[in-house]
Amino acid sequence: MADVAGEFQELYGRAPEGVWEAPGRVNLIGEYTDFNDGLVMPLALPHTAVAAVARRTDGVLALHSADMDGGIVRLGPDDLVPLSGGGWAAYPAGVVWALRAAGHPVTGADVHLSSSVPTGAGLSSSAALEVVTALALNDLYELGLSRPELARLAQRAENDFVGVPCGIMDQTASACCAEGQVLHLDTRDLSLRQLPFDPGAHGLALLVVDTRVKHALGDGAYAERRAACEAGARALGVRTLREISFARLPDALARLDSETVRRAVRHVVTDNERVERVAGHLAAGDPRAVGPVLTEGHASLRDDLRVSCAELDLVVEASVAAGALGARMTGGGFGGSAIVLVEAARTREVADAVRAAFAGAGHAPPRVFPAVPSPGARRIATA
């Protein structure tokens, strides 16, 4: 925090008006469901994007990242053009564009960013950049927006300014998660429920295994899966796949001609049901029962949605074989990260087994770290 504020002073010749942070997230269960009005269950990571910010009155947005090469990016009002590229700067710039488009009087800002959220690991580093920017400007300009409203504006920035057709989960998780909790989010009505999830209190650990790979096969695959889901909804005469209940799934599948669409529908409907099962286990104080549901969810992502890859499958296979309670890929797939639920006493054994499996397959060593349910976005220093 002190470094970010000090670096801001060096960059802009004045002190910031405050420092904010917003976390990355990992999704416990409910994948590729949020754009289908479905259910998701993310938790915030201790890894955060941190922003030191001060207002400007000339309409200029000045952006700098401690993590990227290059100097300050300065954007005038006419420079905030959707889908015009801009790399990392497009994410915070898109937030300013979305705020202004919604009628909020944001007259500019100096921003200095630093992030510990791993990029390319499927842990929502972009959403953290968006949410920390949105929260800082909401506070400084006294806009009075709620956390869910900030999440929706951040999503609009990513959808319409950056051009990524993401759902609402990542931004809502970064804005709304709570320490020691997992967020049950219904993306149909955006209702939120915090459920207790403190693995350490139960003698458990939730590990993130970043495979450190991202396969080119993933390029455009998200949009393809989304299109398959939308085709399924049209064929079944519903607005979204959320309207297909788990009980009605066999009948729905029998009405679909395309195998690709059938598999997409089956994954979404069964993953919504898995979210509800996990919620029941957590509400009953039985987090160990979550493990097999994770492994079941991975099989669906691998076999029905076909968004896994050899490295992700290897994490799941090696960790379960070494005694983990369950594991699955998380995020968009084709690389990125997997999560592993394990007895705390077996954490090193399971992590070593995954590393050994990667070495045996000739893969680069994965990064393994605990996912501790952490606070959502917040202000951490005043002027």
C-alpha positions, 0 to 999 in steps of 0.5 A: 500500500505504502509503495503504491501511494509513494509511487503515485507521488513520484509519477504525478507530483502529488499525493493520491486522495486514497488507495483502494484494492479489489481481489481476484476470484476463484470459482468454487462451482458453477462454470459457464452458467452466468451468461445463462442466468444461472448460479455461481459460487465464487470466493475472493482471493487474497491477491488484489489489484491496488489503485492509488487515485486522485481526481482531475478536473480537465477530463483527462484520465491518466493511467499507470501500471507498476506491472507493465512496461511503459509510461503514463497512458493519458486519455482525453474524453475523445480517446475513450472509444469502445473496441479501440484496443489499448491493452491493460489500460482498456479495463480501467478506461472502460470503467470511466467510459461506462460511468460517463455513459451512465451519466455520472460526472467523472471529470478525470483521474490520475491512477496508479495500479499494481496487482498481485492477481496472476494474469492468464490464470483464470483468476479474473485479474481484469475484473479486479482492475475494473472493480478497483477503478470503479470503487475508487471513482465511486468514493471520490466522486460520491456517486452513491453506487452500490456494490452490485451496481459497480459490478454491472458497470464494470461488466459493461466496461468489459463487454462493450468497451474492451469487447469481451462477452463475459458474464457478471460473476467476476465483477460481482465476486470482486466487488461483493465477496466477504472474508470467510464466505463464498458468494452464492450469486443468482445471475438471473435476479442478481440476488446474493447470499453469503455462505460460510466457507472457512476450509482451515476451520474444518481442517481443510485447504483449498488449493489453486493450481495455476498450470501456467499454460494457455492454449491457443485452442481457447481463443474464441472458444468462450464465444462458441460455447455461449453460442451453443447455449443460446442455440439450445435455449432457442431450440427449447423455446426458452429465454435462457437455459436457467428455465430448464430445471434439472428434473426436465433435463432428460426431456429437453435433451431428447428434443435437441438434434445437435450433439454440441448443443445437447452437451452444452445444455446438459453441462449448464443445467447439471452445473446449476444443480451442483451449485445448489448441492454445494450450497446445501453442504456448506449450509449444513456445515459439511464442506468435505462433501463438496469434494466429490461435487467438484470432481463431478463438475470437472468431468462435465466441463471436460466431457460435455463442454470440452473446455479442459486440457491435458494439464488441467485433467492431470491436476485433477487426476493426480490430486484425487489419486493422491488423496484429495477430496475433489478437484476441478478446473475453474475459469474459462479453461484451455489452461489457467487454473484448477482448484483442489479441496484437500485435508490440510494435513495432506496439502504438501503430499497432494501438491507434490504429487501434482508437481511430480505428475507435471514433471513426468509429463514434461510440463513446466512446474505449476504454481500452487497456492492456498485460496483463502476466502478473502474480503471484497473490494475496499478502501484501504487508505485515505488521503 
